[in-house]
């Protein structure tokens, strides 16, 4: 995960503290590419999901939701 102070990875001190504030934020951009993963950008941080093959349990690496008001 990329934040203003640098990068933080799962298991590192500060990872949860960096991730939780992004939950209510608006997404400003997304991109995806083979071998680079899924990139979700916020105004004050970026999450990059790029799991190794051993990390994959199913077909999805992310679930996009929050569009109930459009149905």
N, C-alpha and C positions, 0 to 999 in steps of 0.2 A: 504494500500500500504506500502510495506517495503522498506525503503531507508537506507543509511548509518547511518543517525542520529536517526533511530527508525521507528515507524509506524505513518502513517498519513492517516486519513479517509476522505471521501468526506464531505465537509462542514467545515473541520478544516482549520485554517490558514496554508498556505504553501502547501496545497494539489495540487492546480494547478501548483504551482512552481515546485513541485516534479514530476508531471505527464508529463508536456509538454516536458522536455528534453529527455524523453524516446522514444518519437514518432519516431525519425530517427534512433534509435539504433537497433542493431542486437539482435534477440532473441537467448539466449544461451541454454535455456531448457524450457520445458513445462511439466506439469503433471496435472492430474485431478483425483479426487476421490469423491465418494458420501460423502456428508456432509462436505467436505473440499473445494470443488469448483475447479475452474480452476486456475492454477498457471502459470504465464508467467514470466520467469526470463531473465533479461538483465544483462550486465556486471556491471551496477551501480545501480540496483534497481529491485524490484519484484512487480508485480501486482497480487493480488489474487481476483478473482471474485467468491464470494460465497453469492449470494443473498438469502434473506428469501423468502418464498413462496409468501408473500404479495408484494414483489418487482417485481415478474415476470409478465410481460405483455403478452409475447408470448413464443414461444418455444426456442428461442435463448437467450444466455446470452453474446455471443460475435460473431464477424464476422471476419474470417481470410481472408485476401486478400493480394495482392502484388505479385501474381505469373503470371501476364499477360505475362511476358517474356518466360514462359514455354509452352505457347500454340501456 
